[in-house]
Amino acid sequence: MVALTTSISAMAGPTATRDVCMMHAPHRLPGQASILRNHRSRGSKAAHVRHPFKRLRVQRCVALEEADWEEEMSLFRKRLQKPNQLETMRKIVEEVDIGKVLLVGDGFAVIQGLNNDAPVGCSLRFVSGASGVLLWRRSDNICLALLLGSTGTVEVGEGVECRIRAILQVVDEQQGPTTKREYDVAKVPVGEELAGKVVDFLGRAPGTQVQLGTSAFAPLLAEQPDMESREQIAEALVTGVKALDVLTPLGRGQALLVTGLRQTGKTSLVLDAILGQYRSGVRCIYAAIGQSMEEVTSTVALLKRNDAMAYTTVVAAPEGASLGERYAAISSALAIGELVRDRGGHSLVIIDDLACMVEVWESITKALATLGPVAELEGDKQEDSMDEEQLVEYEGMLVAASAAQRRRFFSSLIQRAAKLHKRLGGGSLTLLPVLAGAPARGEGPRPPSAAQYKHLSEAQREKLQAALEAAHQQQLGQQQEGCVRTEVVEEFMSIADGQVVLQREDGGAAVGVDPQASVSRIGSRAYPPALADLAVQLRFELAQAVDAARFGHDPEAAAVRQQACFAEQARAALAQTPGHPVPLEEQVAILYALQSGFFRNVSPSSVPLRQSIFIQSLRRSKPGVLRDIAATQQLTEEARAALGQALEEISAAFSPST
């Protein structure tokens, strides 16, 4: 505590003396009374006024007799007449708007009349006792809320309000008190103890009500980082999936959509990406949405067998869960990854799959359509009208108003993936969302042809061709069952930082990547240095082979056949059995062997066997080369020479027919 001593006689005249008294009087009125008492009892002698924070020495108090105390007291009376802060806070709390439920759906509700300043993610309290979270709102105050827990008690017409955490108030002498509400944000447990666990969106283990991971909480619906908080993506996240790492590299902080028709291996690919993070330091979160508990159990068993469950959290919303619970499980998985990112670590979040987001949006549009004039309230109709013919500007594009709303809703989740700036710790959240569907193509897949059966008569070939086409259409229909529309797939592709399109290889169980439809918008920055040159060259050669086969004048020309053969060998080399991720150093060795002509005289069906023999020999004879590539992620001249020597030694041991 510092004692301040002020001499009034040292100031300029009685006016200054009055100003000093004015300065201290509002803080402690008894201090002013003490000055008067001391003046009357001691005359003009010096008086000491004791104060808890300062010591005021009065040399001459004659000036106090000349002060206009009526004017001074009028100032105090004006201050006392102003409403105090407690009374203002009570009035503000009483003025919280009570919303009204317009429609109740599968785990969500459409509400009108909530506070305009309530942010997305704030907690809601229904009159019936149910709880929810504000998910999305239009500018005309039509809101969508997720219903958490039991939803059977929420009814149309009941009241709902936003939960307020605190009232922040600042008193200004000129403008008066200004007030800001601080809303209670819905949070979920995201603590480190969730690693190795299977939980729901509230952090509860299946069949229990005990929350895990309560050492830390994070908002369920966090805002996406702004551009100033982000950093350019320039660091690779190696998944261990050869086709993905070589053809469509994944960068830390990137959102890469995984899409394809049913039974094309989407889940196998993303699970291999988790297995590939063993000892990489990347924290994995897998959101199992709409799967059966048997499928979830099988996934957990796979992760445990490969020692991957120790760094993985499974957030499950099994089949039978409401639409709101499924969406909340996706958001909870992202919240766990965001904590890792915000603490400077790296996380990989996998959403399997995104179909529930599409269902949520379609439920919104259907609900607003059923509300009729209620959904057409005055507001920002230029953006919020559901008239698809009306065009609005969104992100530099002219799109239909309904498409702009849908894109904004989808991007609120996808763009939570980010690589944070170094000043914020440099952490990253990488996102691999899965979506069953197919992008738009110029032409659909062709049915098998009966023209190759030369021994059949013309009538027999026609009959066989009809049977092949019927079987093809039936298979195509089965694959497209449960898939979202192509328009929606294209929408997600335009929001994400790239996509990998999967296709089932003919007659095999391996996952195949369509090199023409798959692309990463991060470009070569997402490649590890050891793969950059080799992978870019391979993509170029595969594109040349496709163009030559499609647009070449003579498909039987030797050059065209050679390019087609190389493309088949490359696809065979990039295929891999699910559950066996390939480390970076072995991917580099395989790609180097492919471009060195190691598989030139080998049939595509024999490529996997020869590739396996090459890697096993390399592990025995030159393990140091693989260790150097793994440690430095560089393909040095010494490593190239060692790989070339190993290829020569192994090639000499093979016969041309092997």
C-alpha positions, -999 to 999 in steps of 0.1 A, spaced: 0 0 0 13 34 -10 6 65 12 1 97 -8 6 131 8 -9 161 -10 -3 197 2 -32 220 -8 -12 251 -1 12 241 -28 -16 242 -54 -28 273 -72 -54 290 -51 -88 280 -37 -101 266 -70 -74 240 -71 -82 232 -34 -118 226 -43 -108 204 -73 -87 182 -50 -116 177 -26 -139 170 -55 -115 143 -67 -115 124 -34 -150 131 -22 -169 106 -45 -146 78 -32 -151 84 5 -176 109 18 -164 105 55 -131 119 44 -147 151 35 -166 153 68 -132 148 86 -118 178 69 -147 200 81 -144 186 117 -107 192 118 -111 227 105 -137 237 131 -117 222 160 -82 234 151 -87 265 132 -61 272 106 -36 247 120 -24 218 99 -46 188 100 -40 152 90 -68 132 74 -63 95 76 -76 74 47 -72 37 39 -53 45 7 -38 79 11 -28 105 36 -39 141 29 -22 170 46 -41 202 47 -18 233 52 -45 259 49 -83 251 50 -96 286 46 -105 277 10 -129 251 23 -151 278 38 -154 294 3 -165 262 -15 -201 260 -28 -213 230 -10 -248 232 -24 -233 227 -59 -212 198 -46 -241 180 -30 -263 185 -61 -237 164 -80 -239 136 -55 -277 137 -56 -276 134 -94 -254 103 -91 -276 87 -65 -306 93 -87 -291 72 -115 -302 35 -115 -276 13 -98 -260 -16 -116 -278 -43 -97 -312 -29 -106 -301 -26 -143 -289 -62 -143 -322 -74 -129 -341 -56 -156 -319 -70 -184 -324 -106 -172 -361 -100 -171 -360 -88 -208 -346 -121 -221 -367 -131 -251 -388 -162 -249 -388 -181 -281 -416 -203 -295 -412 -238 -309 -427 -239 -344 -418 -275 -354 -402 -305 -338 -383 -330 -359 -360 -360 -354 -337 -345 -328 -341 -309 -338 -366 -280 -335 -374 -249 -355 -378 -219 -332 -388 -183 -336 -382 -153 -314 -349 -160 -296 -325 -132 -287 -309 -117 -318 -275 -115 -301 -275 -152 -291 -246 -169 -309 -246 -202 -326 -237 -228 -300 -254 -213 -270 -274 -235 -247 -312 -235 -248 -337 -243 -221 -372 -254 -229 -402 -250 -206 -406 -288 -206 -372 -291 -191 -354 -304 -222 -321 -288 -233 -307 -280 -267 -281 -260 -285 -286 -233 -312 -273 -247 -344 -283 -223 -372 -302 -191 -376 -316 -169 -404 -315 -131 -403 -353 -131 -398 -348 -149 -364 -360 -183 -376 -336 -207 -358 -327 -243 -358 -318 -261 -325 -304 -295 -318 -323 -313 -291 -300 -331 -266 -311 -360 -246 -348 -370 -245 -368 -351 -272 -403 -366 -265 -412 -338 -241 -407 -309 -265 -439 -298 -281 -449 -273 -307 -458 -239 -291 -438 -243 -259 -415 -216 -248 -377 -217 -250 -350 -193 -239 -312 -189 -242 -293 -195 -211 -274 -165 -199 -241 -170 -181 -234 -134 -170 -242 -97 -177 -212 -76 -186 -218 -39 -178 -197 -8 -182 -207 25 -166 -198 56 -186 -203 91 -171 -213 105 -205 -232 76 -222 -245 58 -191 -243 21 -185 -238 -2 -215 -247 -39 -212 -237 -70 -230 -251 -105 -224 -227 -134 -221 -245 -166 -231 -239 -200 -217 -222 -220 -245 -229 -258 -248 -197 -276 -240 -186 -312 -242 -158 -331 -224 -126 -333 -245 -99 -343 -219 -69 -364 -227 -84 -394 -208 -108 -399 -238 -79 -415 -257 -85 -452 -261 -122 -449 -253 -155 -453 -271 -180 -426 -261 -211 -407 -272 -213 -370 -280 -214 -362 -242 -184 -383 -234 -203 -412 -219 -193 -448 -224 -220 -470 -241 -246 -481 -216 -235 -457 -189 -243 -422 -177 -207 -415 -165 -189 -388 -184 -153 -393 -193 -127 -367 -203 -140 -341 -179 -106 -326 -172 -112 -302 -201 -143 -289 -219 -147 -272 -253 -176 -257 -272 -197 -282 -291 -201 -258 -320 -170 -238 -322 -164 -211 -348 -140 -218 -376 -107 -200 -374 -104 -168 -393 -78 -162 -420 -55 -143 -397 -54 -173 -373 -44 -197 -401 -12 -206 -417 -4 -220 -452 -6 -258 -453 28 -270 -462 34 -301 -441 24 -336 -451 3 -360 -431 14 -394 -444 -16 -418 -442 1 -451 -452 -24 -455 -481 -2 -456 -512 -28 -444 -537 -38 -415 -514 -3 -404 -504 10 -406 -541 -20 -394 -561 -39 -371 -536 -15 -360 -508 -30 -349 -475 -15 -319 -457 -18 -311 -420 -48 -288 -416 -65 -299 -448 -101 -311 -453 -101 -339 -479 -134 -354 -489 -134 -392 -494 -162 -402 -517 -174 -430 -539 -203 -454 -544 -212 -480 -519 -187 -509 -513 -157 -490 -528 -136 -491 -496 -141 -457 -481 -142 -469 -445 -112 -492 -451 -92 -463 -464 -98 -439 -435 -92 -467 -410 -58 -474 -427 -51 -437 -423 -56 -441 -385 -33 -472 -385 -7 -452 -404 -4 -427 -376 14 -452 -353 42 -434 -335 36 -402 -356 23 -382 -327 -10 -375 -345 -40 -378 -323 -69 -395 -341 -107 -392 -336 -131 -414 -354 -168 -405 -356 -188 -436 -363 -222 -422 -375 -252 -444 -382 -232 -477 -379 -244 -507 -360 -228 -515 -327 -214 -547 -343 -196 -525 -368 -183 -502 -341 -171 -532 -321 -153 -546 -352 -136 -512 -358 -124 -510 -322 -110 -545 -324 -91 -537 -356 -76 -506 -339 -66 -526 -308 -50 -553 -329 -28 -527 -345 -20 -508 -313 -39 -478 -327 -66 -475 -301 -41 -460 -276 -41 -427 -296 -76 -429 -309 -110 -418 -296 -142 -433 -311 -173 -411 -309 -203 -432 -318 -238 -424 -328 -251 -458 -337 -281 -466 -359 -312 -456 -341 -297 -424 -327 -317 -393 -336 -306 -369 -362 -296 -343 -336 -275 -369 -317 -257 -379 -349 -249 -343 -358 -238 -337 -322 -214 -367 -324 -197 -352 -354 -194 -318 -336 -180 -335 -305 -154 -354 -325 -143 -320 -340 -142 -304 -305 -118 -331 -293 -95 -325 -323 -97 -287 -318 -84 -290 -282 -54 -309 -296 -49 -283 -323 -52 -253 -300 -26 -268 -276 -1 -270 -305 -6 -306 -314 -18 -323 -345 -51 -342 -348 -68 -363 -375 -106 -363 -374 -125 -388 -395 -163 -385 -400 -178 -417 -413 -201 -405 -427 -215 -370 -436 -249 -382 -448 -265 -369 -416 -255 -333 -424 -274 -337 -457 -304 -351 -438 -303 -322 -413 -303 -297 -441 -331 -314 -460 -351 -316 -428 -346 -278 -424 -359 -270 -459 -389 -294 -455 -397 -279 -421 -396 -243 -434 -418 -253 -464 -444 -268 -441 -445 -236 -419 -457 -216 -449 -460 -178 -442 -443 -181 -408 -410 -188 -426 -415 -158 -449 -412 -132 -422 -397 -99 -430 -359 -100 -428 -331 -106 -452 -352 -122 -478 -326 -116 -504 -304 -143 -487 -329 -163 -467 -358 -168 -491 -361 -204 -502 -369 -194 -538 -344 -213 -558 -348 -190 -588 -335 -160 -569 -297 -154 -573 -275 -139 -546 -238 -133 -543 -220 -156 -521 -181 -159 -519 -178 -141 -552 -203 -164 -570 -239 -159 -581 -258 -188 -568 -294 -196 -559 -305 -183 -525 -312 -218 -512 -278 -230 -525 -261 -202 -506 -278 -211 -474 -269 -248 -478 -233 -240 -486 -230 -218 -456 -244 -245 -434 -221 -272 -448 -190 -250 -446 -196 -242 -410 -184 -278 -402 -159 -285 -430 -139 -254 -425 -132 -261 -388 -102 -280 -402 -72 -256 -401 -35 -252 -397 -30 -225 -370 -4 -198 -372 28 -202 -353 19 -174 -329 -10 -196 -319 11 -227 -314 11 -240 -350 -12 -269 -343 -34 -285 -369 -68 -303 -374 -69 -325 -405 -103 -337 -416 -112 -367 -436 -150 -367 -441 -166 -397 -458 -196 -393 -481 -213 -420 -501 -219 -407 -536 -203 -400 -569 -192 -367 -586 -205 -356 -619 -189 -373 -649 -192 -367 -687 -203 -403 -691 -214 -431 -667 -196 -464 -663 -200 -487 -693 -214 -522 -691 -192 -552 -701 -191 -559 -739 -200 -592 -755 -181 -584 -786 -150 -603 -773 -169 -636 -776 -161 -642 -812 -171 -679 -811 -208 -669 -805 -233 -662 -832 -247 -628 -837 -280 -637 -820 -261 -652 -791 -240 -621 -786 -270 -599 -787 -287 -620 -760 -255 -621 -739 -251 -583 -743 -287 -577 -730 -280 -599 -700 -247 -581 -692 -264 -547 -694 -292 -558 -671 -268 -571 -646 -247 -540 -648 -278 -518 -642 -288 -539 -612 -253 -537 -597 -252 -499 -604 -285 -495 -586 -273 -514 -556 -242 -493 -554 -261 -460 -556 -286 -471 -529 -279 -450 -498 -258 -425 -517 -265 -387 -517 -272 -368 -549 -244 -359 -572 -253 -322 -567 -246 -325 -530 -213 -344 -536 -202 -316 -559 -211 -291 -532 -189 -307 -506 -161 -311 -531 -162 -273 -537 -160 -266 -500 -133 -290 -491 -96 -287 -500 -98 -316 -524 -113 -350 -528 -103 -386 -533 -128 -406 -554 -127 -443 -549 -136 -471 -573 -136 -508 -567 -109 -526 -587 -123 -553 -610 -122 -587 -593 -102 -576 -563 -106 -565 -527 -81 -537 -529 -92 -501 -527 -86 -481 -559 -83 -444 -563 -96 -427 -595 -66 -406 -605 -86 -384 -629 -114 -374 -605 -92 -372 -574 -73 -340 -567 -57 -321 -538 -60 -283 -540 -30 -279 -517 -8 -292 -545 27 -303 -542 31 -285 -509 13 -315 -492 39 -340 -505 68 -352 -483 100 -341 -501 109 -377 -508 77 -382 -528 73 -349 -545 91 -354 -578 83 -391 -582 46 -386 -575 41 -356 -597 57 -375 -626 35 -405 -620 3 -385 -621 14 -369 -654 21 -403 -670 -12 -417 -658 -30 -387 -673 -12 -392 -706 -22 -429 -707 -59 -420 -702 -58 -392 -728 -40 -415 -753 -66 -443 -749 -95 -418 -751 -84 -395 -779 -57 -414 -798 -62 -420 -835 -49 -455 -833 -56 -473 -800 -35 -503 -812 -4 -482 -817 27 -495 -799 31 -462 -779 -5 -462 -768 -3 -499 -758 29 -492 -738 13 -463 -720 -18 -484 -712 4 -512 -699 23 -488 -676 -9 -474 -662 -21 -509 -654 12 -517 -637 10 -484 -617 -25 -491 -605 -14 -526 -594 16 -512 -576 -6 -486 -557 -32 -511 -547 -29 -525 -512 -48 -548 -489 -69 -531 -462 -55 -531 -427 -18 -530 -439 -6 -493 -441 27 -488 -460 52 -465 -444 67 -435 -463 101 -451 -469 86 -482 -485 63 -460 -507 93 -441 -519 111 -474 -528 81 -488 -546 76 -456 -566 113 -454 -575 112 -491 -587 81 -484 -608 96 -455 -626 129 -473 -630 112 -500 -651 114 -527 -625 79 -539 -634 83 -533 -672 80 -570 -683 57 -580 -655 19 -586 -659 -2 -564 -637 -15 -594 -617 22 -603 -608 31 -568 -597 21 -572 -560 42 -603 -556 73 -588 -572 68 -557 -552 66 -576 -519 98 -595 -527 116 -563 -535 106 -547 -502 115 -578 -482 149 -579 -498 155 -542 -492 147 -546 -455 173 -574 -453 201 -560 -475 198 -522 -471 179 -513 -440 199 -482 -435 185 -467 -467 149 -471 -455 158 -457 -421 175 -426 -437 144 -419 -459 121 -423 -429 142 -400 -407 149 -372 -432 119 -377 -456 144 -369 -484 154 -390 -514 191 -381 -515 215 -391 -543 230 -417 -520 196 -432 -514 189 -433 -551 221 -451 -558 215 -476 -531 179 -483 -544 192 -486 -579 218 -511 -568 192 -532 -549 169 -532 -580 198 -545 -602 205 -573 -577 169 -584 -575 162 -581 -612 191 -605 -619 174 -631 -597 141 -629 -616 133 -646 -649 115 -625 -675 83 -645 -669 82 -638 -632 
